[in-house]
Amino acid sequence: MKSEAHKVVIVGGGAGGLELAAKLGRKFGPQHVYLVDKAGDHIWKPSLHEVAAGTLDIHREGLSYFMLAKDCGFTFIFGEVAHVDRDSRLIQLKPVFSDQQVEVFPARNLHYDTLVLAVGSKSNFFGTPGASEFAIALDSTAEAERFRLRFLHELVTANKKKTEHADYVLNVGIVGGGATGVELAAELREACADAVFYGLNSLDTHNDIQITLLEGSDRILSALPEKMSSAAQELLLERGITVKTSVRVARVEADALYDAQGTRYPVDLCVWAAGIEAPAFLTQLRLDTNRINQLVVDRQLRTSDPAVFAMGDCAQTPWDAEGQFLPARAQVAHQQADFLLPIMAARMQGKDIGSRRFRFKDYGSLVSVGHSRGIGSLMGVLQGKSWFVEGLLARLMYMSLHLMHHMAVLGFVRTGSLALGRLLTKRAAPRVKLH
């Protein structure tokens, strides 16, 4: 190893970025591996719908980056990227302020030898009038928490209005029938059912809370097999959730959604889950990007700058088929972290990275439809065949994905201890976080 530490700086502590930092840190130590993130705690992004519904408490489930850095041997830098100077190989970070607007960390510069951008994605409003103003997007822990508090406020308001107007209905609109929208709809219905135990007993949570899911395609979960779409829609309808397909939202207002035909859908609370785009600052790096701001990378996950790599949702990664690119899924980021591990090790040791090419293995998809049900399609299991799974088995398999992510970061023993501790304390914790 070179006497002068080769710095690998990973920006973004999501599923892929954190796993890469943890594995590199355990092997090379904090003088070589740096993780930068604007949040202080890590929440697995596929769990954000549970945070929004209040069925997962970020203060109990979140993993501190500072704790992870100490345990896994990397250096954590708390801050948000303001600018990347590729010529000088410097990252400029914005100052960090407390909730009381007291400066905690000043603006700083961080040198890198290799930069890995894993900054994820955010919701794409597609220029829809009113969407960014009136809709809440579940693309971060902060936004999920904002929705949870708004949802609680609307529940309390609805409970009060119900005593004054017997026909009052609380309307929740979800734009986008992908995995996030479907999972949130089911999770909200279960959370509503528990609201009566918190004094909100004027509401008939099944009839007085109307959840409407609007999807622009002709079926929900359009990127997944049709059998999964049909099963998911049936489960949602069983729970009293209204599903509208082939509906393109054209305008969002404070109390309603309007589609392209002018149809009005009343909403008291609106969630936008209709598409993604990468953070806009990536377009300012003088690197190749696509129309949704993703960095264009080759099959080694390199950008046009050989010192800059990108992974996860913020990267346009070639698939096996010509002209096709990998979807934005946690499964992709997980495999990319494993792929980049020996490449980053070689760069730190001053070795050639070779000609290895990233090949994604699709193991299928799982969608949670509440805490007791799920659906999934497991692919590549036996000679390219696929298996359809549903019910409790699919739900348990979905939960295991979260544990696998924890194991990649914390290891088997720590993950087992954490899972056991949560199981033992579950009975003493509220089912829904309404405080």
C-alpha positions in Angstrom: 0.0 0.0 0.0 1.2 3.5 -0.8 2.6 5.5 2.1 0.3 8.5 1.4 -3.3 7.5 2.0 -5.4 7.2 -1.1 -8.7 8.8 -0.2 -11.9 7.2 -1.5 -14.7 9.6 -0.8 -18.3 8.2 -1.1 -21.0 10.8 -1.3 -24.4 9.4 -0.2 -25.1 7.0 2.6 -28.0 5.1 1.0 -28.1 1.3 0.5 -25.2 1.1 -1.9 -23.0 3.9 -0.6 -23.2 2.8 3.0 -22.5 -0.8 2.2 -19.5 0.1 0.1 -18.1 2.4 2.9 -18.6 -0.2 5.6 -16.9 -3.0 3.6 -14.0 -0.7 2.5 -13.6 0.8 6.0 -13.3 -2.6 7.7 -10.5 -3.5 5.2 -8.6 -0.2 4.9 -9.5 2.1 7.8 -10.7 5.6 8.3 -7.7 7.4 6.7 -8.6 5.9 3.4 -12.4 5.7 3.3 -14.8 8.7 3.8 -18.5 8.8 3.7 -20.4 12.1 3.2 -24.1 12.5 3.9 -26.4 15.4 4.7 -28.3 13.3 7.3 -27.0 12.0 10.6 -28.9 8.7 10.5 -29.4 6.0 8.0 -32.9 4.6 7.1 -33.2 1.9 4.4 -35.1 3.8 1.7 -37.6 1.1 0.9 -38.9 1.6 4.5 -39.8 5.2 4.0 -43.5 4.4 3.4 -43.5 2.9 7.0 -42.0 6.0 8.4 -44.7 8.1 6.6 -47.5 5.9 8.0 -46.0 6.0 11.5 -45.5 2.3 11.7 -41.7 2.7 11.8 -40.1 5.1 14.3 -36.9 6.6 12.8 -35.7 7.4 16.3 -35.7 3.7 17.2 -34.9 2.1 13.8 -32.4 4.7 12.4 -28.7 3.8 12.4 -26.3 6.6 13.3 -23.6 7.3 10.7 -21.3 8.3 13.5 -21.8 4.9 15.2 -21.4 3.1 11.9 -18.2 4.9 11.1 -16.7 3.9 14.5 -17.8 0.3 14.2 -16.9 -0.2 10.5 -13.7 1.8 10.3 -14.6 4.7 7.9 -14.7 8.5 8.5 -18.1 10.1 8.4 -18.4 13.7 7.2 -21.7 15.3 8.1 -22.6 17.8 5.3 -24.2 18.5 1.9 -22.2 18.9 -1.3 -22.2 22.5 -2.6 -19.7 22.0 -5.5 -17.3 19.4 -6.9 -14.0 20.8 -8.3 -12.8 17.9 -10.5 -9.7 19.7 -11.6 -8.4 20.0 -8.0 -10.3 16.9 -6.8 -12.0 18.8 -4.1 -15.5 18.6 -2.7 -16.9 21.8 -1.2 -19.4 21.2 1.6 -22.2 23.6 2.8 -22.2 24.6 6.4 -24.4 22.6 8.7 -26.9 24.3 11.0 -28.9 23.0 13.9 -32.7 23.3 14.1 -32.2 26.6 15.9 -30.0 27.8 13.0 -26.8 27.6 15.0 -23.8 26.7 12.8 -22.5 23.3 13.9 -20.0 22.7 11.1 -18.6 25.5 8.9 -18.3 25.2 5.1 -15.4 22.8 4.4 -13.3 21.3 1.6 -12.6 17.6 1.3 -9.9 16.3 -1.0 -10.4 13.0 -2.8 -8.3 10.7 -5.0 -11.3 8.6 -6.0 -14.9 9.9 -5.8 -17.9 7.6 -5.7 -21.3 9.4 -6.2 -24.1 7.5 -4.6 -26.5 10.4 -4.0 -29.7 8.5 -4.9 -32.7 10.2 -6.4 -35.6 12.4 -5.6 -39.2 12.7 -6.9 -39.7 13.9 -10.4 -42.8 16.2 -10.6 -42.5 16.4 -14.4 -43.3 20.1 -14.3 -46.8 19.4 -13.1 -48.3 22.8 -11.8 -48.8 22.8 -8.1 -47.1 19.4 -7.4 -44.0 20.7 -5.7 -46.1 23.2 -3.7 -49.0 21.0 -2.5 -47.8 17.4 -2.7 -45.4 15.6 -0.4 -42.7 13.3 -1.9 -41.4 10.4 0.0 -37.8 10.7 -1.2 -36.1 11.3 2.2 -36.5 10.6 5.8 -37.3 14.3 6.4 -40.1 14.3 3.9 -41.5 11.0 5.3 -41.6 12.5 8.7 -43.3 15.7 7.3 -46.0 13.5 5.8 -46.4 11.6 9.1 -47.0 14.8 11.0 -49.4 16.2 8.4 -51.3 12.8 8.4 -51.6 13.0 12.2 -52.9 16.5 11.9 -55.5 15.5 9.3 -56.6 12.5 11.4 -57.2 14.7 14.4 -59.0 17.3 12.3 -61.1 14.7 10.7 -62.0 13.2 14.1 -63.2 16.6 15.2 -65.1 17.4 12.0 -66.8 14.0 12.1 -68.5 15.0 15.3 -69.9 18.1 13.6 -70.6 16.7 10.1 -71.7 13.1 10.0 -70.9 12.7 6.3 -67.3 14.1 6.5 -64.6 12.1 4.7 -60.8 12.5 4.9 -59.3 12.1 1.4 -55.8 11.0 0.8 -54.5 11.0 -2.7 -51.4 9.1 -3.9 -50.0 9.9 -7.3 -48.1 7.0 -8.7 -48.8 3.3 -8.6 -45.3 2.0 -8.4 -43.9 0.1 -5.4 -43.8 3.2 -3.2 -47.4 4.2 -3.9 -48.8 0.7 -3.5 -46.9 0.1 -0.3 -47.8 3.4 1.2 -51.5 2.9 0.4 -51.6 -0.4 2.2 -49.5 0.8 5.1 -51.8 3.9 5.7 -54.9 1.7 5.8 -53.3 -0.5 8.5 -52.2 2.6 10.4 -55.7 4.1 10.2 -57.2 1.0 11.7 -55.1 1.5 14.8 -56.0 5.2 15.2 -59.0 4.5 17.3 -56.7 3.3 20.1 -55.3 6.9 20.3 -58.6 8.6 21.1 -59.6 9.2 17.5 -62.8 7.1 18.0 -65.2 9.3 16.1 -63.9 8.0 12.9 -64.9 4.8 11.1 -61.4 4.4 9.7 -62.6 2.1 6.9 -65.3 4.4 5.5 -64.4 7.8 6.7 -60.8 7.8 5.4 -60.7 7.5 1.6 -57.4 6.5 0.1 -57.2 6.9 -3.7 -54.2 5.6 -5.8 -53.8 7.3 -9.2 -51.6 5.6 -11.9 -50.8 6.9 -15.4 -50.2 3.5 -16.9 -52.9 0.9 -17.6 -52.0 -1.1 -14.5 -50.2 -0.5 -11.1 -46.7 -1.9 -10.7 -46.3 -1.6 -14.5 -42.6 -2.3 -14.4 -43.2 -5.7 -12.8 -44.9 -8.9 -14.0 -48.7 -8.5 -14.8 -49.5 -11.2 -12.2 -48.0 -9.1 -9.5 -50.0 -6.1 -10.6 -53.3 -8.0 -10.5 -52.5 -9.5 -7.1 -51.5 -6.2 -5.7 -54.6 -4.4 -7.0 -56.9 -7.1 -5.6 -55.3 -6.8 -2.2 -55.7 -3.0 -2.2 -59.3 -3.2 -3.3 -59.9 -5.7 -0.4 -58.6 -3.0 2.0 -61.1 -0.4 0.6 -58.5 1.5 -1.4 -59.6 3.1 -4.6 -57.3 2.4 -7.6 -57.6 4.5 -10.8 -55.3 3.5 -13.7 -54.7 5.4 -17.0 -55.1 8.7 -15.1 -52.5 11.4 -15.7 -52.5 14.1 -13.1 -52.3 17.5 -14.9 -52.6 19.9 -11.9 -52.3 19.8 -8.1 -54.1 22.3 -5.9 -54.4 22.6 -2.1 -57.6 20.6 -1.9 -57.8 18.6 -5.2 -56.0 16.8 -8.0 -57.1 17.3 -11.7 -56.3 14.9 -14.5 -55.8 15.6 -18.1 -59.5 15.4 -18.8 -60.3 17.9 -16.1 -61.7 15.3 -13.6 -61.4 16.5 -10.1 -60.2 14.3 -7.2 -60.7 15.9 -3.8 -57.7 15.5 -1.5 -56.9 16.7 2.0 -53.4 15.2 1.8 -51.4 14.4 -1.4 -48.4 12.2 -1.9 -46.3 12.3 -5.1 -44.7 8.9 -6.0 -44.9 9.1 -9.8 -41.2 9.1 -10.9 -37.7 9.9 -10.0 -34.8 12.1 -11.1 -31.2 12.5 -9.8 -30.1 15.6 -7.9 -29.7 18.6 -10.2 -26.2 19.4 -9.0 -24.9 16.4 -11.0 -25.5 18.3 -14.2 -23.0 21.0 -13.1 -20.0 18.6 -12.9 -19.2 18.7 -16.6 -19.9 15.0 -16.9 -22.3 13.2 -19.2 -25.8 13.1 -17.8 -29.2 12.0 -19.1 -32.6 13.8 -19.2 -33.3 12.9 -15.5 -29.9 14.1 -14.3 -28.4 10.7 -13.9 -24.6 10.3 -14.5 -23.8 8.2 -17.6 -21.4 5.4 -16.5 -19.7 2.6 -18.4 -19.8 -1.1 -17.4 -17.2 -0.5 -14.7 -19.5 2.3 -13.2 -17.0 5.0 -14.3 -18.0 8.4 -15.5 -16.1 10.2 -18.3 -13.7 11.2 -15.5 -11.7 8.1 -14.6 -11.4 9.3 -11.0 -15.2 9.6 -10.6 -17.6 6.6 -10.3 -21.3 6.6 -9.8 -23.8 4.0 -8.5 -27.4 3.4 -7.5 -30.3 5.7 -8.5 -28.0 8.6 -9.6 -26.3 6.5 -12.3 -27.5 5.5 -15.8 -26.0 2.0 -15.9 -26.1 -0.2 -19.1 -28.1 -3.4 -18.9 -27.3 -6.5 -21.0 -29.7 -5.6 -23.7 -28.5 -2.9 -26.1 -30.0 0.5 -25.3 -31.5 -0.5 -22.0 -30.5 0.7 -18.6 -30.8 -0.7 -15.1 -33.9 0.3 -13.0 -33.5 2.3 -9.8 -33.8 -0.4 -7.2 -32.0 -1.2 -3.9 -31.1 -4.6 -5.4 -29.0 -2.9 -8.1 -27.2 -0.6 -5.6 -26.4 -3.6 -3.4 -24.8 -5.5 -6.2 -22.9 -2.4 -7.4 -21.4 -2.0 -3.9 -20.1 -5.5 -4.1 -18.8 -4.9 -7.6 -16.9 -1.7 -6.7 -15.3 -3.2 -3.6 -12.3 -4.8 -5.4 -12.1 -1.9 -7.8 -11.7 0.6 -5.0 -9.3 -1.7 -3.2 -7.1 -1.9 -6.4 -7.1 1.9 -6.7 -6.1 2.4 -3.1 -3.2 -0.1 -3.6 -2.1 1.5 -6.8 -3.0 -1.5 -8.9 -4.8 -1.7 -12.3 -8.5 -2.2 -11.9 -8.6 -4.7 -14.7 -11.4 -5.2 -17.2 -14.2 -6.5 -15.0 -17.7 -5.5 -16.1 -20.7 -5.1 -13.9 -23.5 -7.6 -14.7 -26.7 -7.3 -12.8 -28.4 -10.5 -11.6 -32.2 -10.0 -11.3 -33.4 -12.1 -8.3 -37.0 -10.8 -8.7 -39.1 -8.2 -6.9 -41.1 -8.1 -3.7 -43.7 -5.6 -2.7 -45.2 -5.2 0.8 -49.0 -4.9 0.9 -49.3 -4.4 4.7 -47.6 -6.0 7.6 -49.2 -9.5 7.0 -49.3 -9.7 3.2 -46.9 -9.3 0.3 -46.5 -10.3 -3.3 -43.4 -11.1 -5.3 -41.8 -12.6 -8.3 -38.6 -14.5 -7.8 -36.5 -14.7 -10.9 -33.4 -16.5 -11.9 -34.0 -19.2 -9.3 -34.0 -22.2 -11.6 -32.6 -21.9 -15.1 -34.2 -18.5 -15.7 -37.7 -19.5 -14.5 -39.7 -17.3 -12.2 -41.8 -18.1 -9.1 -44.8 -16.1 -8.0 -45.1 -15.8 -4.2 -47.7 -14.0 -2.1 -49.2 -13.8 1.4 -47.2 -14.2 4.6 -44.3 -15.9 2.9 -43.8 -13.0 0.5 -44.0 -10.6 3.5 -41.4 -12.5 5.4 -39.1 -12.6 2.4 -39.6 -8.8 2.0 -38.6 -8.3 5.7 -35.5 -10.5 5.1 -34.2 -8.0 2.5 -33.9 -5.3 5.3 -32.0 -7.8 7.4 -29.7 -8.6 4.5 -28.9 -4.9 4.1 -28.1 -4.7 7.9 -25.9 -7.7 7.6 -23.9 -6.1 4.8 -23.3 -3.1 7.0 -23.1 -4.5 10.6 -22.2 -8.2 10.1 -24.2 -11.3 11.1 -23.7 -11.0 14.9 -24.6 -7.3 15.2 -27.6 -7.8 12.9 -28.8 -10.8 14.9 -28.5 -8.9 18.2 -30.3 -5.9 16.8 -33.2 -8.0 15.3 -33.6 -9.9 18.6 -33.6 -6.7 20.6 -36.3 -5.2 18.4 -38.4 -8.3 18.7 -38.2 -8.3 22.5 -39.1 -4.6 22.7 -41.8 -4.7 20.1 -44.6 -5.5 22.5 -43.7 -2.5 24.6 -43.7 -0.1 21.6 -46.8 1.5 20.1 -48.0 0.0 16.8 -48.3 3.4 15.3 -46.2 6.4 16.2 -48.7 9.3 16.7 -46.5 11.7 18.7 
